[in-house]
Amino acid sequence: MSLRRRLVVGMLVLLVVGLITTDVVTSSSLRSFLLGRLDEQIDVTQSQAYTYITQVYQRDLLAGRQGISDRLDVQRAFFAKRDPIL
């Protein structure tokens, strides 16, 4: 095999290895970034939902309706549970 052919094959191997490495690094970085954004959105949504439920409960208490207290306890317990995702 001539020197020229060995150099071309070597460069092609290096190119393939570089592309595969770049793909793996980019994919893992993008996945990590997107999971971080998702976690932030879930935290904000959970906070908003809890605030809404608390406001509705307080409004109903002021209006004299107390029939929802059992449902509210279940909802508070649901939102208080913070299991990590992956």
N, C-alpha and C positions, 0 to 999 in steps of 0.2 A: 504494500500500500504506500502510495507516495505521501510525501510530507504535506502537500497541499490538501489531499483528501483527508488525512488525519486531523489537520487543523480545522477543516470545515465540519467534520463529524464532532470534534471536541466543542466547537462553538455552538453547534446545534444542541448538544447535550446541555451545555451551560445555559442556553436560552430556555430550554424546556424546564430545567430545574428552577431557574429564576422566575418563570411564569407561574409555575406551580406554587412556589413560595409566596409570591405576591398575591395569588388567589387566596391562599389559606390565611394570610395575615389580614387581607382586606375583609374577607368573610367574617373572621372572628371579631375584628374591630367593629364592623357594622352591626353584628349581632349584639355585642356588648352595649353599644350606643343605643340601639333600639330598645333593648330590655331596660336600660336605665330610664329612657323616656317613658316607657310603659309604666314602670314603677312610680315615677313622678305623677303621671296622669291618674293612676289608681289611688294614690295618696290624696290628691286634690279632690277627686270624685268622692272618696270615702268621707273626707272632711265635710264636703258640701252636703252629702246625704245625711250625715249625722246632725249637722246644723239644722237642716230642713225638718228632720224628724223631731228634734228638740223644740223647734219653734212651733210646729203643729201641736205637739203635746201641751206646751205652755198655753197656746191659744185656746185649746179645748178645755184645759183646766180653768182658765179665766171665764170661759163661756158656761162652765158648769157641767160639761160632758166628761164623765170619767170612765166610760165604757171601753176606751181604747187602751187603758193602762196595761192590760195583759199583752196586747199586741206590741206595745212600745217596748216592754221588757224583752220580748223575743227579738225585736229589731235591734235594740241596744246591745244585746248579747251577741247578735250576728256581727254588728259593726265593731264590737270591741275585740273580737277574735281576729288576730293578725297573724295568720300562718304565712310564712315566707313561701314565695313561689320560686321553686328551683333554687 
